Amino acid sequence: MGNSRSHLGQGLSSQFLPEEQAEIDRLFDALSSEKLSSNTSPRSFSLQALKNHVGEALPSEMVTRLFEGMRRVDLMGKVKGPSENVSQEQFTVSMSHLLKGNSEEKSLVIMKMISATEGPVKAREVQKFTEDLVGSVVHVLNYRQELRGWTQKQALGSLPRVQVLAAQLISEMKLPDGEKLLGPEQLAHDCDRAVIEDWVFRTPHVAMFLSVVIHRGFLLHLSLDLATLIPERQVDLGREFASILDVLSVVYINSHLPGEWRHRWRLLFASELHGHSFAQLCGLITHRGPCVMLLEDRDSHVFGGFASCSWEVKPQFQGDDRCFLFSIFPRMAVYTCTGYNDHYMYLNHGQQTIPNGLGMGGQHSYFGLWIDFDFGKGHSKAKPTCTTYNSPQLSAQEDFRFERMEVWAVGDASVTQPAKSSKSILDVDLEAQSLLEISGRSRHSEGLREVPEEDQ
């Protein structure tokens, strides 16, 4: 075991704790003992040995990428080409870089996983690597039966969500001229080591997904908490329910939630199960803690918002700056608060002089996302972006219709009941007060009841 660290190259060493290093050594022993591995000294393993060990847990393309990344690690700065097999030193350093290293160390191996050539790689090669990586995450979690209740279905439309999420990750890359990689016309650009390192640093999903692929693909017995990556899916109703969401959509949205709410999602409302009723929606989602709302319009666009506070039916805006809007299809993106205003959340019902419906961001009659009380209709207005969240138009049409809507509470169950109040219904219904005054009728209880504390 000591040799795995004592003979590493200049400036290269294992970052594993002793018990972790023992597990890495155990895996190498298993790989190098495969009969197809090299019998020469020092011990090493071949691509076929790695494929035999992994089996069907990972796609063949990702196993090859991992092997090529490991065998191309240059331990001593040698100028000659890589060996045919992976030595123990190369294996240890590669695993240390990918699982424990900083963005510079991770990018060293990732560059070798992307291309066999030295020097810059093409942006299209990075795109293909990212699609392979995202697809491998879904593959291995499904193979190991660790989707935690979610599915790996593809979205309605021309692109599977593997490509949609890969496109989102790639869009975070900054090219040498400072521009982001936003369109196919930029796929011919060169990406050098500095570009890849910066991308890995600013896009934590890349390292996270590599960790999942290695841990679950190789069956490493090292600590990996999937609970904060994929929340447990809870649906209380006894019949089967197919969500709008797939596992990649959930992983992406979940990664933007505050940490304490990432481990569990509980279904509160689904139009497919509870009907197309705004009153039913209000009754099921209010006072239930933070939740994720999403819907699919008739053009197959999927989008929604995260409410950081319990929904309440009232004529004022509510929530705080942890709220955000998001898009799932045809592109994945999260839009956070700008600080321009505090119009985070709005839910009202039963009034005549102010809007009735559910909204997030923007202003009355011009919301970033709006669900009308006449259930099935809504709008997403942004010219050019929503003032509260800097989000573009989320739906295919500015005024849209939808068939499916879901609301999921996040974190542990936290049912908060509305505070008891000594208010009359007339205290909170200003329209009713005005009607009484116009008709010349008085409120007989006025002056006889104690004034509620919040009004003093």
MOSUL-V13785 format. One record per run of one state. SS is the DSSP state (@ for helix, = for strand, . for the rest). FROM is the first residue (numbers start at 1). TO is the last residue. Records with the same first field share a line. If there is no record, write none. Layout:
SS = FROM-TO + FROM-TO
This chain:
. = 1-2 + 7-17 + 33-43 + 46-46 + 55-59 + 72-85 + 101-102 + 115-120 + 144-160 + 172-173 + 175-179 + 181-183 + 187-189 + 192-192 + 203-203 + 219-225 + 229-231 + 235-246 + 255-258 + 262-263 + 275-277 + 287-290 + 298-301 + 308-310 + 312-313 + 319-323 + 330-332 + 337-344 + 349-356 + 364-365 + 373-376 + 380-398 + 411-424 + 429-429 + 439-452 + 456-456
@ = 3-6 + 18-32 + 47-54 + 60-71 + 88-100 + 103-114 + 123-143 + 161-171 + 184-186 + 193-202 + 204-218 + 226-228 + 247-254 + 259-261 + 271-274 + 278-285 + 425-428 + 430-438 + 453-455
= = 44-45 + 86-87 + 121-122 + 174-174 + 180-180 + 190-191 + 232-234 + 264-270 + 286-286 + 291-297 + 302-307 + 311-311 + 314-318 + 324-329 + 333-336 + 345-348 + 357-363 + 366-372 + 377-379 + 399-410
